Amino acid sequence: MSADMVGKIFVMVSSSGDLPTNPLSLRECMVCGKVFNREQSREHYYVPCPPSSEQPAVTGRY
């Protein structure tokens, strides 16, 4: 038997980083609005986070 798991939505944000040859890829959590690198976002996926007052509520099924 498997259990359903509600996931989090992350938006990928790219920047040039400190150097033009070192692009930085970040992920923004659509629940709390915090920004993480790839490893941190993977860890944050499993941690409950409070919704940000600045983030729109994500409702409905997609």
DSSP file (Angstrom, degrees, kcal/mol; ACC not computed):
  #  RESIDUE AA STRUCTURE BP1 BP2  ACC     N-H-->O    O-->H-N    N-H-->O    O-->H-N    TCO  KAPPA ALPHA  PHI   PSI    X-CA   Y-CA   Z-CA
    1    1 A M              0   0    0      0, 0.0     2,-0.4     0, 0.0     0, 0.0   0.000 360.0 360.0 360.0 136.8    0.0    0.0    0.0
    2    2 A S        -     0   0    0      0, 0.0     2,-0.3     0, 0.0     0, 0.0  -0.889 360.0-134.9-116.3 149.4    1.3    3.4   -0.8
    3    3 A A        -     0   0    0     -2,-0.4     2,-0.2     1,-0.0     0, 0.0  -0.779  22.4-114.5-101.8 144.4    0.4    6.7    0.8
    4    4 A D        -     0   0    0     -2,-0.3     2,-0.4     2,-0.0    -1,-0.0  -0.510  30.2-160.8 -72.5 145.1   -0.3    9.9   -1.1
    5    5 A M        -     0   0    0     -2,-0.2     2,-0.5     0, 0.0    -1,-0.0  -0.993  11.5-141.6-132.1 126.7    2.1   12.7   -0.5
    6    6 A V        -     0   0    0     -2,-0.4     2,-0.1     1,-0.0    -2,-0.0  -0.761  27.1-158.3 -86.4 126.0    1.5   16.3   -1.3
    7    7 A G        -     0   0    0     -2,-0.5     2,-0.3     1,-0.1    39,-0.1  -0.338  12.9-110.3 -97.4 179.3    4.6   18.0   -2.6
    8    8 A K        -     0   0    0     -2,-0.1     2,-0.5    37,-0.0    -1,-0.1  -0.799  23.2-126.8-108.2 153.1    5.8   21.5   -2.9
    9    9 A I        -     0   0    0     -2,-0.3    21,-2.9     2,-0.0     2,-0.4  -0.872  24.5-170.3-101.2 130.4    6.1   23.6   -6.0
   10   10 A F  E     -A   29   0A   0     -2,-0.5     2,-0.5    19,-0.2    19,-0.2  -0.950  12.5-147.6-118.9 141.3    9.5   25.2   -6.7
   11   11 A V  E     -A   28   0A   0     17,-2.4    17,-3.0    -2,-0.4     2,-0.4  -0.932  20.6-130.1-106.8 128.8   10.2   27.8   -9.4
   12   12 A M  E     -A   27   0A   0     -2,-0.5     2,-0.5    15,-0.2    15,-0.3  -0.652  24.4-171.2 -82.5 128.8   13.7   27.6  -10.9
   13   13 A V  E     -A   26   0A   0     13,-3.7    13,-3.6    -2,-0.4     2,-0.4  -0.982   3.5-161.5-122.3 126.2   15.5   30.9  -11.0
   14   14 A S  E     +A   25   0A   0     -2,-0.5     2,-0.3    11,-0.2    11,-0.2  -0.863  12.4 172.4-108.7 142.9   18.8   31.4  -12.9
   15   15 A S  E     -A   24   0A   0      9,-2.6     9,-2.2    -2,-0.4     3,-0.1  -0.885  44.4-111.0-137.3 171.0   21.2   34.2  -12.4
   16   16 A S        -     0   0    0     -2,-0.3     6,-0.4     7,-0.2     3,-0.3   0.580  50.4-153.5 -80.5  -8.7   24.7   34.9  -13.6
   17   17 A G        -     0   0    0      1,-0.2    -1,-0.2     7,-0.2     7,-0.0  -0.267  49.8 -46.5  67.1-159.4   26.2   34.4  -10.1
   18   18 A D  S    S+     0   0    0      4,-0.3    -1,-0.2     1,-0.1    -2,-0.1   0.805 131.1  39.1 -77.7 -30.6   29.4   36.2   -9.3
   19   19 A L  S >  S-     0   0    0      3,-0.5     3,-1.9    -3,-0.3    -1,-0.1  -0.941  77.4-130.1-123.2 143.1   31.1   35.3  -12.5
   20   20 A P  T 3  S+     0   0    0      0, 0.0    -1,-0.1     0, 0.0    -3,-0.0   0.792 112.3  51.5 -59.6 -27.3   29.7   35.1  -16.0
   21   21 A T  T 3  S+     0   0    0      1,-0.2    -4,-0.1     2,-0.0    -5,-0.0   0.451 103.4  63.6 -88.7   0.3   31.2   31.6  -16.4
   22   22 A N  S <  S-     0   0    0     -3,-1.9    -3,-0.5    -6,-0.4    -4,-0.3  -0.640  73.3-170.0-124.0  73.3   29.6   30.4  -13.1
   23   23 A P        -     0   0    0      0, 0.0     2,-0.5     0, 0.0    -7,-0.2  -0.329  12.9-141.2 -65.4 146.7   25.8   30.5  -13.6
   24   24 A L  E     -A   15   0A   0     -9,-2.2    -9,-2.6    13,-0.0     2,-0.6  -0.935   9.9-161.2-113.9 127.4   23.8   30.0  -10.4
   25   25 A S  E     +A   14   0A   0     -2,-0.5    13,-0.4   -11,-0.2     2,-0.3  -0.939  16.9 176.5-112.5 117.6   20.6   28.0  -10.5
   26   26 A L  E     -A   13   0A   0    -13,-3.6   -13,-3.7    -2,-0.6     2,-0.4  -0.780  20.4-141.9-118.2 161.2   18.2   28.6   -7.5
   27   27 A R  E     -AB  12  36A   0      9,-3.2     9,-2.9    -2,-0.3     2,-0.5  -0.991   8.9-151.4-126.2 130.1   14.8   27.3   -6.6
   28   28 A E  E     -AB  11  35A   0    -17,-3.0   -17,-2.4    -2,-0.4     2,-0.4  -0.882  18.0-130.0-102.6 126.8   12.1   29.4   -4.9
   29   29 A C  E  >  -A   10   0A   0      5,-2.8     4,-1.9    -2,-0.5   -19,-0.2  -0.610   9.0-152.7 -74.1 125.7    9.5   27.6   -2.8
   30   30 A M  T  4 S+     0   0    0    -21,-2.9    -1,-0.1    -2,-0.4   -20,-0.1   0.536  91.0  55.2 -78.7  -5.4    6.1   28.7   -3.8
   31   31 A V  T  4 S+     0   0    0    -22,-0.3    21,-2.2     3,-0.1    24,-0.2   0.912 127.4  10.1 -88.0 -54.7    4.8   28.0   -0.2
   32   32 A C  T  4 S-     0   0    0     19,-0.3    -2,-0.2     2,-0.1    22,-0.2   0.631  92.3-126.4-104.5 -15.9    7.1   30.1    1.9
   33   33 A G     <  +     0   0    0     -4,-1.9    -3,-0.1     1,-0.3     2,-0.1   0.472  59.6 140.0  86.0   1.4    8.9   32.2   -0.7
   34   34 A K        -     0   0    0     -6,-0.1    -5,-2.8     1,-0.0     2,-0.4  -0.442  46.9-130.5 -79.1 155.7   12.4   31.2    0.4
   35   35 A V  E     +B   28   0A   0     -7,-0.2     2,-0.3    -2,-0.1    -7,-0.2  -0.883  28.1 176.2-112.5 137.9   15.1   30.5   -2.1
   36   36 A F  E     -B   27   0A   0     -9,-2.9    -9,-3.2    -2,-0.4     2,-0.1  -0.915  28.9-117.8-135.8 157.9   17.4   27.5   -2.1
   37   37 A N     >  -     0   0    0     -2,-0.3     4,-2.6   -11,-0.2     5,-0.2  -0.305  52.5 -86.1 -82.8-177.9   20.1   25.8   -4.1
   38   38 A R  H  > S+     0   0    0    -13,-0.4     4,-1.6     1,-0.2     5,-0.1   0.914 127.7  43.0 -60.9 -47.2   19.5   22.4   -5.6
   39   39 A E  H  > S+     0   0    0      1,-0.2     4,-1.6     2,-0.2    -1,-0.2   0.910 115.2  49.4 -67.0 -42.3   20.6   20.4   -2.5
   40   40 A Q  H  > S+     0   0    0      1,-0.2     4,-2.8     2,-0.2    -2,-0.2   0.886 108.8  52.7 -65.5 -38.7   18.8   22.6   -0.1
   41   41 A S  H  X S+     0   0    0     -4,-2.6     4,-1.5     1,-0.2    -1,-0.2   0.862 105.7  54.7 -66.6 -33.8   15.5   22.5   -2.1
   42   42 A R  H  < S+     0   0    0     -4,-1.6     4,-0.4    -5,-0.2    -1,-0.2   0.903 113.2  42.1 -64.1 -40.7   15.6   18.7   -2.0
   43   43 A E  H >< S+     0   0    0     -4,-1.6     3,-1.1     1,-0.2     4,-0.3   0.894 112.3  54.1 -70.5 -41.2   15.9   18.8    1.8
   44   44 A H  H >< S+     0   0    0     -4,-2.8     3,-1.2     1,-0.2    -2,-0.2   0.757  92.1  74.5 -66.4 -24.9   13.3   21.6    2.1
   45   45 A Y  T 3< S+     0   0    0     -4,-1.5    -1,-0.2     1,-0.3    -2,-0.2   0.838 100.8  42.3 -55.4 -35.4   10.8   19.5    0.1
   46   46 A Y  T <  S+     0   0    0     -3,-1.1    -1,-0.3    -4,-0.4    -2,-0.2   0.481  98.4  88.1 -94.0  -3.8   10.2   17.3    3.1
   47   47 A V  S <  S-     0   0    0     -3,-1.2     2,-0.1    -4,-0.3    -4,-0.0  -0.830  79.9-121.7-100.3 129.2   10.1   20.0    5.8
   48   48 A P        -     0   0    0      0, 0.0    -2,-0.1     0, 0.0    -3,-0.0  -0.447  34.4-172.3 -64.4 138.1    6.7   21.7    6.6
   49   49 A C        -     0   0    0     -2,-0.1     3,-0.1     3,-0.0    -5,-0.0  -0.991  24.4-113.9-134.4 144.6    6.9   25.4    6.0
   50   50 A P        -     0   0    0      0, 0.0     2,-0.1     0, 0.0   -19,-0.0  -0.497  40.6-103.1 -74.5 143.4    4.4   28.2    6.9
   51   51 A P        -     0   0    0      0, 0.0   -19,-0.3     0, 0.0     2,-0.2  -0.384  35.4-119.3 -63.4 141.2    2.9   30.0    3.9
   52   52 A S    >   -     0   0    0    -21,-2.2     3,-0.6     1,-0.1   -19,-0.1  -0.573   8.6-134.2 -78.6 143.8    4.3   33.4    3.2
   53   53 A S  T 3  S+     0   0    0     -2,-0.2    -1,-0.1     1,-0.2   -21,-0.0   0.699 108.1  53.0 -70.5 -17.1    1.9   36.4    3.4
   54   54 A E  T 3  S+     0   0    0    -22,-0.2    -1,-0.2     2,-0.1   -22,-0.1   0.629  93.1  85.1 -91.1 -15.9    3.5   37.6    0.2
   55   55 A Q  S <  S-     0   0    0     -3,-0.6     2,-0.1   -24,-0.2     3,-0.0  -0.690  82.8-119.5 -88.6 137.2    2.9   34.3   -1.7
   56   56 A P        -     0   0    0      0, 0.0     2,-0.2     0, 0.0    -4,-0.1  -0.472  36.4-102.5 -69.2 147.2   -0.4   33.7   -3.4
   57   57 A A        -     0   0    0     -2,-0.1     2,-0.7     1,-0.1   -26,-0.1  -0.504  27.9-139.2 -70.9 136.4   -2.2   30.6   -2.2
   58   58 A V        +     0   0    0     -2,-0.2     2,-0.3   -28,-0.1    -1,-0.1  -0.884  36.0 164.2 -98.3 114.1   -2.0   27.6   -4.5
   59   59 A T        +     0   0    0     -2,-0.7     2,-0.0     2,-0.1     0, 0.0  -0.843  27.2  37.0-128.3 164.0   -5.4   25.9   -4.6
   60   60 A G  S    S-     0   0    0     -2,-0.3     2,-0.4     2,-0.0    -2,-0.0  -0.172  83.5 -68.8  89.3 176.2   -7.1   23.4   -6.8
   61   61 A R              0   0    0      1,-0.1    -2,-0.1    -2,-0.0     0, 0.0  -0.890 360.0 360.0-110.1 139.0   -5.9   20.4   -8.6
   62   62 A Y              0   0    0     -2,-0.4    -1,-0.1     0, 0.0    -2,-0.0   0.354 360.0 360.0-119.0 360.0   -3.6   20.5  -11.6
